[in-house]
Amino acid sequence: MSPKVKTRLVVRPELRVTPRLVLHARLLELDTVDTWQFLSHLSERHPVLEIALQDPFESRPRREPDLRRIYDGPPDPRVGYAEDEDRGDPVEASWISPQPGLWQRLEWQISLNFPEGTPEATIARAIVDHLGADGFLSVPPENLARSLGVKPEDVERVREVMVQHFDPPGVASRDILEFWRVWLAHHGLSEHPFTRFLQELTPDLLQDPEQLRSRVAMLPEEVARDIQVLLEHLPSDPASVYETERVEYVIPDVLYRLVEGELIVEVNEPWRGHFRISPRYRELYENPDLDPETRKFLRAQFQEVEDILDALAERRRRLMDLAHFIADHQKDFLMGKTPRPAPLSRQRAVEALGIPHSTLSRLLKQKYADTPVGIFPLRFFFPTPLAAGTVSEEDLRELILSILEEEDPARPYTDEEIASRLATYGVHLSRRSVAHYRKKFGIPPRAQRRKRGSKQGG
């Protein structure tokens, strides 16, 4: 008896990663500059892809455009000029986003460590006003105390907090010796031979490289070698840690503009309308006398270029959808009505846009938005919600700081007391969570706040 042979047709869905899908995913995660470079490289490999545009990101002098003004008012210095659409010229990129410098960082830290309106905050700002460009204190603390009408020990106590706990370490030091001792301790090098070596030196000796090398050469060979290596890497002054001569340029991918009170959304695409299939090769392809091999090659090239143009259109559509979603949910912030974005989860964006999380991550990666209130990463508009979505991390930070402004300097709040006061605002966090966020926000623990804030030193 022969066995029965049964046949059954099974249909299984299968997702295959094709070159076309890879291209679409790749373009989604690239920012404006990287997209331009990526397209430029593609044009070198595809002779039928024609670019009728010079590099829009090369530096060139600004010229007044010939365009119709949409509304009367002062031009926004952050926004580049756009030519009339009929002329097809690209948007000129001229957005600059400098990194925070030393003085801005010090102002932030004063607000964080000394409650506003207290004598300590006044002294700290006076110290900053008397810092040299190198970050060293340029006047004796006694002279500063005399001009402020306070005791020298009060100035010294505030200065010590800044030297030991501010960033960069050692700012407001009186000389390079004090700065180096603090810098070494901050980097866990308190036991390094150079730390002990500094105790035998004077500031004048450090200004004489020859004499300093002679003193180092008198030490045992191994110790001298370690000190010499460290000397080559030590910063010369506190301000050198945050030199801001090099400016980072940011080319926004999304533009938000206020026109007659309405928020207008644009996607920055300087290449739009300047990539096309070469008419010369298309004419060659339509020639009936073309040999089959060349025709086959051109057909494949045309298909690849069509995929590239489709991927660009997909990138634009996805970015535009995301930009409109952000505009709908963060309109008050974008129009300057609120100081920070409202809590917004990525899950809501995924559900509203109908895209997977991976696509959203690609759209947010390394992309920026130019808004009427500043330039921000797209990720900035999705602050992490806390306490069942009632408050963001930035709101929590401001709330904790406002609570700490009310504490008694002689008896600062514990993390548990901070948690109980947060509960009165409807934010319910455990003591451990409060400690976690306090450290994350750079807020000192109770013992350090007592030392800094107490006028009695206890």
N, C-alpha and C positions, 0 to 999 in steps of 0.2 A: 504493500500500500504506500503510495507516494505521499509525502507530506504536502499539506496545503500551503500555498504561498499567498500570503495576504499583503496587499499594498495599502498604504495609508498616506495621504497627503497632509503634511503638517506645515502650516504657515507660521513662521516666527518672525516678528519684527526685528530688524537688525539695523543699528546705526553705524554706518561706516564713515570714518574720518577721511573725507576727500580733500584734495588740494584746495578746492573752492571753499570748503568750510574752514580750513586752516587760514586761508587768506582773510575771510570775514572776521574770524576771531582775532587775528593779528592786528588788523586795522582798528578794531574796537578799543584795544588797550593802548594804542599809541596816542601821544599828545600831538598838538598841531605841528611842532617842529619835527618830531620824529616821523610823523606821517609824510611830511614833505620830503624828508631824506629817503624814506622808504620808497616813495613814488619815483623819486629821481633815480634810485638804483634800478627799479623795475624798468624804467624807460631805456636804460642802457642795455638791458637784456631783451627788450622787445622793440625792434626797429619800427614796427607799425604804430607804436604809441608815441604820439607827438606832444611836446610840451611847448606852448607858445607863451612862455613866461620866464623872466629871470628870477633868481632866488629871492623870494620876498623877505628873507630874514638877513640878507647882507646889509651892512651899515651903509647908509647913503643920506645925504642932506635932506632935511624936510623941505617940502615946497608947499606953498599955499594951493589948495585944490580949487578947482572950478566946479563948485557944486551948489545945489540949491539948499539953503539953510532950512531945516525943518521947523526950528523955533528960534526966537531971539533970546540971547542970554550968553553968559560967559562960557567959553569953550572948556570942556573938561580936560585938564592936562593929562589925565591918565589914558584917554581914549585917542587912538590914532585916527587920522583922517581917512575917509572913504570917498573914492571917486564916484561919479555918476555911473549907475549900473549899465547904461547903454555903452559907455566907453570901455567897460570891462577891466579897468585897472584894479590890482589887488589892494586889499587893506594894508596900510603900512603898519608894521609892528614897532611900537616904541613904548612898551610897558616896562616899567622898572620897579622892582620890589626889593629895596635894600634890607639887609638883615639888621635886627636891633643892635645898636652899638652899646658901648660901656655905659654911657650916661642914662640911656633909657632903661637899661637893666637895673642900674642903681636906684632909679626912681621907683621902679616896681618893687624892689626889695625893701625900700624904706616904707612904702605903704603896707607891705606885708608884715614887717617886724615891729613897727612903731605906730600905735593908733594915731589917727589924724587929730591934730590940735594939741597933742601933748608936747611938753618941753623936749622930750627925746626926739620927736620927729623934726622939730625946729632945729635942734643941734645937728641931726644927721644931714639935713639939707644944707646947713651952713658948711659942714665938712665937705660935702660934695662940691659946693660952690668954690671951695678953696683947694680943690685937687688940681694938680698940674695935668698936662696932657698925657703924662706917663702914669697917672693914677696914684702918685705919691702925694701926701699932705704937704702943701707948699708953705704953711705957716705953723709956728709952734702952737700946740693946743692951748697954752696959757694966753696967747694973744687972741685966739678965737674965743676963749671963755670971757675975756675982758670986753670984747666987742659985743658979745651976746648978753652980758650982765649975769652970767651964771658962774658956778664954781668950776675950777679947772678939773676937779675929779669927776664932775658930771660929763664934761666933754670927753675926758679920757675913757669913761665907762662906755659911752656911746661909740666912740671910735674903736674901742676894743671889740665890741660886738661886730662892727663892720669888718674889721681886720680878720677876725676869726671865723665869722659865719657867713659873710656876704660872698657873692660870686662876681668876679674872680677872687680866689683866696689871696689875702694880703692887700687888698685895695685899701687905701687910706693909711698905709704904712708910712712911717716917718723917713725911713731910708731903706736901702736895698738889703741890708742885713736882716732887718725885721721881716721884710717881704719874703726873703728866701727861707727864713726859719718857718714862717707860717706855711709857705708853699710846700716845703719838705714834709712838715707834719701832716698837712692835708692829703698828701699822696703816700702816706704810710712810711716815710723815710726818716722818722725821728731817730732811729738807731743807726742811720748811715754814718760812716766816718766823716763825711762832709759836714754833717750837723754839728758834730763835736769840734770840727776844724773851724767852723764859723764863730764859735765862742771865743776864739783867740784872735779874731780879726777886728778891724775897725773899718768904717765906711771909706775912709781915705785910702786905705790899702787896696780896696776893691777897685778903686779908680785907676790904679797903676798896674796894668797887666803884667809887666815885666817883674815887678816885685811879688805879685801874686804867684806867678809861675815859679819863682825862686823858692817861695815858702812851700809850695806844693812839692817841689823837687826834693825838699829836705825830708819828706815823709818816706816810710817804707815803700818799696817799689809797687807792691800790689795795691796798697791804699792810695798811693799817688795816681795809679792808673784808673781806679774807680772814680776818684774825685775829678780827674781830668775829663772822663767820659760824661759825668754828670754836669760839669761846667759847660760842656758843649750843647747841652739840651735845656739848661735852665732859661726861663724867660728873663729878659732884662728888666722888665717892669710889669706891673699889673695890667696896664692898658694894652700891652702887646697881645694879650690873650684874645681880645675882641677887636682887632684891627678891622676897620670897615672900608678900606680903600677899594677892595674888590667887590663890585656890585653884581649881584645875581640878577639876571634878566628873566622875566616870566612872560611868556606869550599865552594869554588866556585862550581857552578853547570855546568858552561860552561868554556872550556879552549880554548884560542886562542894562537897558537904557530907559530913563524916564523921559517920555515925550508927551507933553501936555497932560501930565499927571498920570499917564498910563505906563505900565511896565512893558517894554518891548524886549523880546527875546531873539537873539541871533546866535548862530554857530559860526565861529571864525574859520573860514575856509579860503585862504588866499588863492588856492589853486583852482577853485571852482570855475568851470567854464574854460579852463586853459589846457585840459587834458582831452585828447581826442584821437580817433583813429586817423592816421595819415591819409589824406585824399590821394596822394600819389600812389601809395600801395593799394588803395581800394580800386583805383583806376587800373592798376596793373593786374589785380585779381580778376577784374571783369573783362580783361582782354581774352577773346576766344582762342587766340593762338598760344596762350601760356601753357608751358609743359606741365604734365600732371604732378610731378614731384614738387615744383614750386607752388602750384595751386594748393596742394596738400599742406605744405609748410605755412602758407599764408592763412589758410583756413584755421589751422591750430593757433596761430598768432592772434587772429581776430577773436577767437573764442576766449583766449586768455585775457585779452584786453577788455572784452565785454565783462568778464568776471571781475576784473579790477574796478571798472566803472560801477558795476553793481555793488561791490563791496564799499566803495566810497559813498554811494547813495544810501546804503544800509547804515553806515556809520553816522551820516548826517541825520537820518531819520531817528535813530536810537538816541543820539545826543540831544536832538530837539525835543523828543518826548520827555527825556529826563529833565532837561532845562525847564520845560513847562510844568512838570510835576513839582520841581523845587520852587518855581515861582508861585504856584498855587498854595503851597504849604508854608512858605517862608516869606510871603509878600510883605508882612509888617516889618521884618528885619531888612529886606531889600530896599524898602522905601524909607528906612531910617526911623521907623516908629518905635522899635524895640531895640535894646542894646545888644541882643544876641539871638541866634536862631531858636525856634521852639523845638522841643524834643521831637525827633522824627526817626522812626526805625526804618531800617532797610527792608524789612519784611513788607511794610506798607508799600514801598516803591515797587518791590517785586510783584506784589499782587495787583497793583494799579496798572503797571506797565505790561504785565503778562510776560515777563522774562524770567529766566532762572537766576539764581544768586551769582553764578559765575559770570553771566553777562553783565550784571550790575557792577560787580567788582572790576571788570575790565573797563567799563565806562567811567568809573570813578578814579581809576589808576592814573596818578601823575597829571591830572587835569585841573585847570584853574578856571574860575569865573571872575570876570571884571564886572563889578556891580557899582551902583551909585554910592555905596558906603565903603568901598575898598575892593582889593583883590584877595580872593580866598580859594583854597582847594575845594573841589566839589565835595570831598569827604566832610568838610566843615559843616555842611548843611544837614548832616545826619548825626547830631550829637547823641551820645549814648543816653537813653532814658534811664532814670533811677526811680525807685519807690513807685512802682506800678505806673511808670510813664508820667508822673506828675512833675518831675524836675530833671534837668540835665546836669551833667557834671559841672559845667561852668556855673549854673545857678546854685548848685550845692556848695561850690567853693565860695561864692559871694555870701551865701547864707551863713556858712561857718565863720567867715571873717567878720560879718556883722555881729554874730553872737560873741565872738572873742573881744570885740570892741567894748562890750558891756561888762566884761569880767573884771574882778578886783585884781590889780597887779600883784598884790601881796598874797592872793589866793586864787590862782588861775583855775579855770574849769578842768576837770578830768574828762577823758573821752566819754565816760558814762554820763556825766552831766551835760556834755555837748549833745549826746544822743537824746536825752530827755527834753532838751530845749528845741531840738529839731522836730521832735514829735509835736510840739505846740504849733508848728508851721505845717503839719500834715505830712512830714517826711519821717518815715519810721525806719531807722537803721539800728543795727546792733552796735554795741561798743566796739567789737572787733572791726566792723565795717567802717565806723568813724575813724578808727586808728589807721585803717588802710588808706582811706581817702585823704586824711590829714597828711600822711607821709607823701602821698602822690602829689598833693598840692604844694608841698614844700613848707608846711606849717610846722613850727617847732613843737616838741612835746611840752608838757606842763612845766617840768623843771626848768627848761630853758626860757620859757616865757616868763616865769617868776623872776629869774635872774635879770632878764632884760627889762621887764616892765616895772619891777618894784623899786621905789625910791629909797627904800630902807635896805635894799640889798639882801633881803631875807625871803 
